[in-house]
Amino acid sequence: MYQKTLIAGWGDMDFNSHMRNTAYLDKSADVRMLYFSENGFPMSEFRRLRLGPVVMKDEIEYLREINLLEEIDIGFCLAGMSEDGSRMLLRNEFRRGDRLAARVTSTVGWFDLEQRKLVAPPPALLQALQALEKGEDFRELPGSAR
């Protein structure tokens, strides 16, 4: 599983002194974009293609607290994808040491910024997606490209 180690920072905390819900979404997006950048798709390439990921649904499962300045290992895998790659389930797992603290599962598509609609990704981006480790519960999804 692709993985990055990040820190739970001051701005990630909520009133209860643990990581706030939207920080999980922010860090999930950061790890996803780091993966794409390291696999030939930095932001400049998405801008050139006039293409971007669009999140249609996020689900967060909380298992353990993450506190200020704790290191978190955030994994990234593919939980589902349509044959054409236009629709995906992307999963991020948050670990403190060897213990699972949270899981974020996002339904995502590729949005053409000129046509303003969902599209299949170009072949090189589809290849980067297919190179991701598949989750144990990976499933085939219907396509979303119109």
Secondary structure by P-SEA (a helix, b strand, c coil): cbbbbbccccccccccccccaaaaaaaaaaaaaaaaaaacccaaaaaaacbbbbbcbbbbbbcccccccbbbbbbbbbccccccccccbbbbbbbccccccbbbbbbbbbbcccccbbbbccaaaaaaaaacccccbbbbbbbccc
